[in-house]
């Protein structure tokens, strides 16, 4: 039998301390999903009340009002006013910062008018005067007729009391329903609201008249029309503010008690136009260094750990089909998932620390205008810069962008920013294009070429953003208007919870897709039609006898010829006519296919094809590639072919993990497919142009 | 282009869409708004209302009807 559970919504303004309370109440027992129709995360967790009843706690996105301006806010409005919504709560825990209560009561008054049983948590009480806490508590208890609990997630004040009170909110819900409405719907509007049993009360029905069309456009027409709807919203909100101002004057709340002195001092530096941008550049350099360089140590450990496991299991399981599936398909796939964990963990540790501190809102303020011009958002800057190290955590970091179109455009262009996986490919090829030469005694020509390639990627990303934004439809207004929270020292527990959640969602969601693609690629490069490999092996052994190759050379040649005759090799030959205009042959075609696993696989595949054994040394490969000739005797890797190949790797989406993460983050296959095709076509035309130009 | 720094009284809104957003943030007629600084190259404004800080785009600030109360110089 399925146990009945109650749904309690955790609601509040952004930065009200809501998520800290959610984390405290649910611990690691959280589930991240999404709200239907939008890519807004829904976080929920199950807790058991003292009486044994099961409670599902839903952490709704922060909102200022039920009159929604953003998708995040709309998610809350829909869940509260639509009784059929799967996230519709039975009761609400409302969290409001005691130092910002005059600002954060608006949404509470709307929720109270919807007749939800409510517990109000006054957060940050460790920072407020006891007298202020007492005054607000008494006043709100009297006005709202619901329990008021002063809490602090920093000092754990009353958090256990809150847990105990949760069950009472369900059991005594009828007590909360005897309140008088705080907002009086104008007579002339009330007359139009015919009674409707589908809604809790007149205010619920009024909100439905505002947003019903957006929720169920097929059934309910917009009752008010846009202009009248806005007029009513404004009138309602101002009336609520009058009431709140009355309460504020009753307790003689001094707004100057807010901890703004430190914030003013810090912001005088951090948001100063030139100094602020310079400081942010230094911070981003530090973040870039962390994910580019520091993460490489744990990444190496993970890779070598899996390599050891691969070796040991290979010895243990022998040479059968099952063994190959495990050793050559599953283990490299798992390694390909796990290897990203250090980068994801480090990036999100730093980002969420800055978010908790209140700094990320300033970053949005500093960069909004510059990035808005190309269809991006102030928050896109973190994703774009992190993309220089790895697109996977960078795409995941765009979750903080609350405008859905800006977020999608940012995710779309991030893979064009040159990531660290392109470096081995560039290293192997750049020598064919730019010979090593010192410039002014400090720079070298190949370093400058690297810099040019990075710049090219950034320019292409910005140009793409300028175009793609016209193809992403949204009914959401692009607004910046946002509150800049006061600076507060981050709580490490919250920061680590974010890291845990991001890593978990990557491993269990994108990881499945990466593993699947990895096994398909392994199958394609390791199998062929029946008897094909035996035939190839016999041929090579006979050749080797005649040519006097030693056993190591023979084995390398067998590997190369097996790859050539594998399904991947046949697919490479099949697509050869398509890539021939770019100057590529079947060998490069195979490398293009296998390096969809990750760009750096190009080096390993080319090494195998050139019979260098399983060698990942790009310098050794470059020396071998330099000897490669075309049928007319000319060098294969001349300037134009090499530029063509470099540009292909610069622009093509040669990364299954990026594909998987895009799939997961956009919750649709459509966008990663469009991105894959767009980047593929861009790469093809850039390579074609380069091959015919030079 | 130069923008005056200093304190202003909010008299009203020029655009109802913007009004709905700003009112929800607590920026509405009768409140005092102080322009403190401006981001680079025509970027956003850093303003203070009711001892809270906000970032507003140029068109969002210009969507407000303001009356200057004190002159605090110019914001570039």
Interface residues (C-beta under 8 A of the other chain):
Chain A: X64 X65 X67 X69 X100 X102 X103 X106 X227 X230 X231 X233 X234 X237 X238 X241 X255 X256 X258 X260 X263 X267 X271 X272 X273 X274 X276 X277 X361 X364 X365 X366 X367 X368 X369 X370 X372 X378 X477 X479 X480 X481 X482 X483 X484 X486
Chain B: X16 X17 X18 X19 X20 X21 X22 X23 X24 X25 X26 X27 X28 X37 X38 X39 X40 X41 X42 X43 X44 X46 X50 X51 X52 X53 X54 X55 X56 X57 X58 X60
